[in-house]
Amino acid sequence: MEKAQLWERGFESAISSFKRVFGEHLTSVKWRYMVNELLLKASVHNMFMSIRA
């Protein structure tokens, strides 16, 4: 398998894991708050992953 394919598989796995935990939708309405919500969710997800590892 090529590096690009391995990277893509890993990326899709990470996105899938994120969606399982937090769902597919954001609750914020304004763009600025959507970005903040997504960054906060990503930060919490990274904390969960570091605890599990």
C-alpha positions, 0 to 999 in steps of 0.5 A: 500500500502506498503512503497516501493510501495509508494516510487516507485510511488513518484520516478516515478512521480518525474522522469516523471515531470523532463522529462516533463520539460527538455526532455529525452535527454542530449546535452553533448557528454563527460561523465563529461559534461553529469554529469554536465548537469544533475546536473544543470538540477536537481538543476533548477528542484528543484528550480522550485518545491520549488517555486511552493510549 
